[in-house]
Amino acid sequence: MFAPQGPTVRELAVQALSSVEHGYDLLAPKFDLTPYRTPDAVLHAVAGVLTALGPFGRGLDLCCGTGAGLDVLRAVCRERVAGVDFSAGMLAVGRARGAGDADWIRADARALPFRDAFDLVVSFGAFGHFLPAERPGLFAQVRSVLAPGGRFAFPVAAPARPGTAGYWALLGFDGAMRLRNALWRPPFVMYYRDLRLADLRAELAGAGFHVDLYALDELGRRPDGSPRCRLVVATAR
């Protein structure tokens, strides 16, 4: 799963025993060589749906990391795009590798320093770093930075079927993180089993969004015919 040039087991252990912010600062130089980076297939599928819904004006990649999602924004936005993250290390790597047509902003997603500034916000794989109780406030922040009628888009994978290898792997990872946080400080929040589509839809509606779902058919379908991944597109009311 990791490239040979990726982080060592020791480096991953040091990261996991740090805070979320400092852990990503440490991981930043090798982040793009890990499976944590959003796969290109997901980025391309999301860009395809957003192209059909656009074009858009200004775009923001929320919790951008090293900026993989900024390529999606560049493809669908006519105006300048930006990435925001609270890890200075991730932003530094993204800024060094990226083109000069993006703004790289350090800020906490729970207290964004903008108002009505963007027409499209995207996010990839970040919500597991927020406790369920924090998500309504996070979505309210996203709503506040969108211009009227602006859209907030992010992919959500179908949950693993109980009893499958993916189910047990996710259950084991979640359990290990909860044990780690019970025994060690500072906490490292990464709980992806809490991401249920029904909950996300209800929280978005409560924050002032109308929610639509789009199947990302490029990523395949499950044996029952349901999509393996959907794109949530929340429109600011």
Rosetta blueprint (number, residue, H / E / L):
1 M L
2 F L
3 A L
4 P L
5 Q L
6 G L
7 P L
8 T L
9 V H
10 R H
11 E H
12 L H
13 A H
14 V H
15 Q H
16 A H
17 L L
18 S L
19 S L
20 V H
21 E H
22 H H
23 G H
24 Y H
25 D H
26 L H
27 L H
28 A H
29 P H
30 K H
31 F H
32 D H
33 L H
34 T L
35 P L
36 Y L
37 R L
38 T L
39 P L
40 D H
41 A H
42 V H
43 L H
44 H H
45 A H
46 V H
47 A H
48 G H
49 V H
50 L H
51 T H
52 A H
53 L H
54 G L
55 P L
56 F E
57 G L
58 R L
59 G E
60 L E
61 D E
62 L E
63 C L
64 C L
65 G L
66 T L
67 G L
68 A L
69 G L
70 L H
71 D H
72 V H
73 L H
74 R H
75 A H
76 V H
77 C E
78 R L
79 E L
80 R L
81 V E
82 A E
83 G E
84 V E
85 D E
86 F L
87 S L
88 A H
89 G H
90 M H
91 L H
92 A H
93 V H
94 G H
95 R H
96 A H
97 R H
98 G L
99 A L
100 G L
101 D L
102 A E
103 D E
104 W E
105 I E
106 R E
107 A L
108 D L
109 A L
110 R L
111 A L
112 L L
113 P L
114 F L
115 R L
116 D L
117 A L
118 F E
119 D E
120 L E
121 V E
122 V E
123 S E
124 F L
125 G L
126 A L
127 F H
128 G H
129 H H
130 F L
131 L L
132 P H
133 A H
134 E H
135 R H
136 P H
137 G H
138 L H
139 F H
140 A H
141 Q H
142 V H
143 R H
144 S H
145 V H
146 L E
147 A E
148 P E
149 G E
150 G E
151 R E
152 F E
153 A E
154 F E
155 P E
156 V E
157 A E
158 A L
159 P L
160 A L
161 R L
162 P L
163 G L
164 T L
165 A H
166 G H
167 Y H
168 W H
169 A H
170 L H
171 L H
172 G H
173 F H
174 D H
175 G H
176 A H
177 M H
178 R H
179 L H
180 R H
181 N H
182 A H
183 L H
184 W L
185 R L
186 P L
187 P L
188 F L
189 V L
190 M L
191 Y L
192 Y H
193 R H
194 D H
195 L L
196 R L
197 L H
198 A H
199 D H
200 L H
201 R H
202 A H
203 E H
204 L H
205 A H
206 G H
207 A L
208 G L
209 F E
210 H E
211 V E
212 D E
213 L E
214 Y E
215 A E
216 L L
217 D H
218 E H
219 L H
220 G L
221 R E
222 R L
223 P L
224 D L
225 G L
226 S L
227 P E
228 R L
229 C E
230 R E
231 L E
232 V E
233 V E
234 A E
235 T E
236 A E
237 R L
